[in-house]
């Protein structure tokens, strides 16, 4: 079988959405995009369609890889192979081609997140040279009814992004980074309570995603993150709350203290050094 790749930018958006959905058929979690959701992901995550690729098997589109770029770092934001091509070496060839192209762009590193329980994908990335940084976990809480302290204040999403850049972990997963948060727009919301900060998705929706919880370094260890979560849930009572499985495991205690339940699926945050000077950093 002859494998080749073409830039994703050569294809109409509806076709790309179709290839993405096809590549994630029978996945661990249901994934179905429409064009609007796809465009939002492109903008928020910094995905570059000119370096993203469509995998061709004997000329037929059989896979997709979405590549996001910031500076000298690229992220494999999504890679899916159609069901009829799985187990035939397509993933390994595709990954090797993506890494070779990243090196040709003189990038320093490539990062990704992969579901820990997806053993085949984890094995593929390890064979490709990726190292594990940390485990990423998620949480849920349903129909939360909290009593707040009344100290919650809404702030600009860009201000929240600046605080994450200043006080957050330097190697946060891509989707939690300051750059990603800065690309969010209302109806997403950012809040502060004292020296603690939170970013959430549209609070008017039935299901709300928590995208960031941050406490300034000098104020940590006093339960401020748990208190802030209570204030946010009290301000939007009756919602179902979801923490996606992209939060570093070491940050999960505050959600457990706030009554959240840990989800079964977790992810690995992984990194591949692309240049010799980056391998030990």
C-alpha positions in Angstrom: 0.0 0.0 0.0 1.3 3.5 -0.9 1.1 6.1 1.8 1.4 9.8 1.2 0.4 13.1 2.9 -1.1 16.4 1.7 -1.5 19.7 3.6 -4.9 19.9 5.3 -5.2 23.5 3.9 -5.7 21.9 0.4 -9.1 20.6 1.5 -12.5 22.3 2.2 -13.4 22.7 5.9 -16.4 20.3 5.6 -14.1 17.6 4.3 -11.6 18.1 7.1 -14.4 17.8 9.6 -15.5 14.5 7.9 -12.0 13.1 8.0 -11.6 14.1 11.7 -14.9 12.4 12.7 -14.0 9.3 10.6 -10.6 9.1 12.2 -12.2 9.0 15.7 -14.8 6.4 15.0 -15.1 3.8 17.8 -12.9 6.0 20.0 -12.7 5.8 23.9 -15.0 8.8 24.1 -17.6 10.0 21.5 -16.0 12.7 19.3 -18.1 14.4 16.7 -17.3 17.9 15.3 -19.3 20.2 13.2 -17.7 23.0 11.1 -18.4 25.7 13.8 -16.8 23.6 16.5 -13.9 22.9 14.3 -13.3 26.6 13.5 -13.4 27.4 17.2 -10.7 24.7 17.9 -8.5 26.0 15.1 -8.6 29.6 16.6 -8.3 28.7 20.3 -5.6 26.0 20.0 -3.5 27.8 17.3 -3.9 25.0 14.8 -2.0 25.6 11.5 -3.8 23.9 8.6 -0.8 24.5 6.3 1.4 22.1 8.3 -1.5 19.8 9.4 -1.7 16.8 7.2 -4.2 14.4 5.5 -2.9 10.8 5.2 -3.5 9.2 1.8 -3.5 5.5 1.4 -3.4 4.6 -2.3 -4.6 8.1 -2.9 -7.7 7.8 -0.6 -7.9 10.2 2.5 -7.5 7.8 5.4 -6.3 9.9 8.3 -5.8 13.4 9.6 -3.2 15.1 11.9 -3.9 18.6 13.2 -0.7 20.4 14.2 -0.8 23.5 16.4 2.2 25.8 16.6 3.6 28.4 19.0 7.1 29.6 18.6 9.5 26.6 18.4 6.9 24.2 19.8 4.3 22.2 17.9 1.5 20.2 19.3 -0.2 17.1 17.8 -3.7 18.4 18.6 -5.4 15.4 17.1 -4.5 12.4 15.0 -7.1 9.9 13.7 -6.8 7.0 11.3 -9.9 5.6 9.5 -11.0 2.2 10.9 -10.1 0.3 7.7 -6.5 1.5 7.9 -5.9 0.8 11.6 -3.4 -2.0 12.4 -1.7 -1.7 9.0 1.2 0.5 10.0 -0.5 3.7 8.8 -0.1 5.4 12.2 3.6 4.7 12.5 4.3 6.0 9.0 2.1 9.1 9.6 3.8 9.9 12.9 7.3 9.5 11.4 6.4 11.9 8.6 5.0 14.5 11.0 8.1 14.4 13.2 10.4 14.7 10.1 8.5 17.8 9.0 8.7 19.4 12.4 12.4 18.9 12.4 12.6 20.4 8.9 10.9 23.5 10.4 13.6 23.7 13.0 11.2 23.3 15.8 12.6 22.4 19.2 9.9 20.1 20.6 6.6 18.4 19.8 4.0 17.9 22.6 0.7 15.9 22.8 -1.8 14.4 25.2 -3.1 10.9 24.8 -5.6 8.9 26.7 -3.7 6.7 29.1 -6.0 3.7 28.6 -5.5 3.9 24.8 -2.6 1.5 25.0 -2.0 1.3 21.2 -1.7 5.0 20.8 0.6 5.3 23.9 2.8 2.6 22.5 2.9 4.4 19.1 4.1 7.7 20.7 6.6 6.0 22.9 8.0 4.2 19.8 8.2 7.5 18.1 10.4 8.9 21.0 8.0 10.8 23.2 8.6 10.9 26.9 5.9 11.2 29.6 5.7 14.5 31.5 2.8 13.8 33.8 -0.6 12.2 34.2 -3.6 14.4 33.4 -6.9 13.9 35.2 -10.5 15.1 35.0 -13.4 15.5 37.4 -17.2 15.9 37.4 -19.8 17.3 39.8 -23.5 17.2 39.0 -26.3 19.6 40.1 -24.0 21.5 42.4 -25.9 23.6 45.1 -23.4 25.7 47.0 -23.5 28.7 49.4 -21.0 31.3 48.3 -19.0 33.8 50.3 -20.1 36.7 48.2 -16.6 37.7 47.3 -16.7 36.6 43.6 -15.7 39.3 41.0 -15.7 38.9 37.3 -12.5 39.8 35.4 -11.4 40.0 31.8 -10.4 36.7 30.2 -7.2 38.4 29.0 -6.3 39.4 32.6 -6.8 35.8 33.7 -4.5 34.7 30.9 -1.8 37.2 32.1 -2.1 35.8 35.6 -1.7 32.2 34.3 1.4 33.3 32.4 2.8 34.9 35.5 1.9 32.4 38.2 0.9 29.1 36.5 3.1 26.1 35.9 5.6 26.7 33.1 4.7 23.4 31.4 1.0 23.4 31.6 -0.8 21.4 29.0 -1.4 23.4 25.8 -5.2 23.8 26.3 -4.7 25.2 29.9 -1.9 27.6 28.9 -2.1 31.3 29.1 -2.0 31.6 25.3 -5.0 29.3 24.9 -7.0 31.1 27.6 -6.2 34.5 26.0 -8.0 33.2 22.8 -11.2 32.6 24.7 -14.2 35.0 24.4 -17.5 35.5 26.2 -19.7 33.7 27.0 -16.7 32.1 28.7 -16.0 33.8 32.0 -13.1 34.6 34.3 -13.5 35.3 38.1 -11.4 36.2 41.0 -11.8 35.9 44.8 -9.0 37.5 46.6 -5.8 36.0 45.2 -7.6 33.0 43.5 -8.8 32.9 39.9 -11.0 30.7 37.8 -11.9 30.4 34.1 -15.0 28.6 33.0 -17.1 28.1 29.8 -20.5 29.6 29.3 -22.1 29.5 32.8 -25.6 29.7 31.3 -25.2 26.2 29.8 -26.4 23.1 31.7 -22.9 21.7 31.6 -20.0 24.0 32.4 -16.3 23.3 31.8 -13.7 24.6 34.3 -10.6 25.6 32.2 -8.4 27.1 34.9 -8.0 27.3 38.7 -5.1 29.4 39.9 -3.9 30.7 43.3 -1.0 33.2 43.6 2.1 31.5 45.0 2.2 33.4 48.3 -1.5 32.5 49.0 -1.3 28.7 48.4 -2.0 26.2 51.1 -5.0 28.0 52.6 -7.8 26.4 50.7 -8.5 29.4 48.5 -9.0 27.3 45.3 -11.6 25.1 47.0 -13.4 28.2 48.4 -13.3 29.8 44.9 -14.8 26.7 43.3 -17.6 26.9 45.9 -18.2 30.6 45.1 -18.3 29.9 41.3 -20.7 27.0 41.7 -22.9 29.1 44.0 -23.1 31.9 41.5 -24.4 29.4 38.9 -26.3 26.9 40.9 -27.8 23.7 39.5 -25.3 23.3 36.8 -23.2 20.2 36.0 -19.5 20.9 36.2 -16.8 19.2 34.2 -13.0 19.4 34.6 -11.6 17.9 31.4 -8.8 15.3 31.7 -6.1 17.8 30.9 -5.4 19.0 34.5 -2.1 17.9 36.0 -2.7 15.2 38.6 -0.9 17.2 41.3 -3.5 20.0 41.0 -6.5 17.7 41.5 -6.8 17.9 45.3 -8.8 21.1 45.2 -11.5 19.5 43.1 -11.7 16.5 45.4 -12.1 18.9 48.4 -14.9 20.7 46.5 -16.9 17.5 46.1 -15.9 16.6 42.6 -15.5 12.9 41.5 -12.5 11.8 39.5 -13.2 10.4 36.1 -12.1 7.0 35.1 -10.2 8.1 31.9 -6.9 9.9 32.3 -4.3 11.1 29.9 -0.5 11.3 29.5 1.1 14.6 28.7 4.0 13.8 26.5 7.0 15.6 24.9 9.5 14.8 22.1 12.7 16.8 22.0 13.4 17.6 18.3 16.8 19.3 18.7 19.9 18.0 20.7 19.9 21.0 23.1 16.3 20.4 24.1 16.6 16.7 25.1 17.6 17.2 28.7 15.4 20.3 29.4 
